[in-house]
Amino acid sequence: MKLLIHKEKREIVDGREHIVGDQETYFIMDLSNDVQTKYGMISKEDLKKPSGTVVISKSNKPFYLIDADFIDVYKRFKKLPQTIPSKDIGLIIAETGIDKNSLVVDGGVGSGALAAALARIVKEVISYDVREDCIATAQENYKLAGVTNAKTKHQSLYDGIDEINVDLITLDVPEPWKVIVHAAKALRVGGFLVSYSPSIPQVQDFCNELAKHDEFFVVKTVEIIERLWEIEGRKVRPKSTGIGHSGFLTFARKIKL
């Protein structure tokens, strides 16, 4: 898989700077056919050139050809409602300290976006979900990204967790408080339980239930707001669009047997 990138081009026209070429990115999965772009066709022969090559379209416009990385494939996953965005996934990784030896249990696989991202870091991710369409979508996305250490179970975490000595349990389920008793048995001491919820009443119920369990210490609840900026020479301002509220993350840690 490859990326074709056409950089934004600016020129001075009548004493003023104008954008004469937009920034465009094309994700190419099939390298056996020519690719039609906004700025002309790129031949299939050019697509076989080494990463970092500048290729020229039929309308004489330059494109940078690079190999697609995991993040490029990830951004093109088939998405389902309430997919956890990368800004929140990044915080889960940073706050829990998971690594290549970690075992993760994921409750509510959804599109598999979180599980696939975590699988790039940890030893294994095992996701539970009761919806067959979610499991099918996740497996399709895993195949696209070449993820082999993320597995799915057609089961509900509300009924129990099969694994033990788990390093991290992530929850993206409607009633995360129902999993706490099972998480207490599955997690190793020092392991993390992280719940992602779109509404604050869910967070309240989850934290209130956690308070009843001496095994857990609530680290924090946090919301990440992403604000994009435009930088054009000395003109600097926030963009009018960006990612606002996506969900609340509550981090808890198991502190006793």
Buried (B, 14 or more C-beta within 10 A) or exposed (E): BBBBEBEEEEEEEEEEEEEEBEEBEBEBEEEEEEBEBEBBEBBBEBBEEEEEEEBBBEEEBBBBBBEBEEEBBBEBBBEBEBBBBBEBBEBBBEBBEBEEEBBBBBBBBBBBBBBBBBBBEBBBBBBBBBEEEBBEBBBBBBEBBEBEBBBBBEBBBBEEBEBEEBBBBBBBBEEBBBBBBBBBBBBBEEBBBBBBBBEEEBBBBBBEBBEEBEBBEBBEBEEBEEEEEEEEEEEEEEEEEEBEEBBBBBBBBBEEE
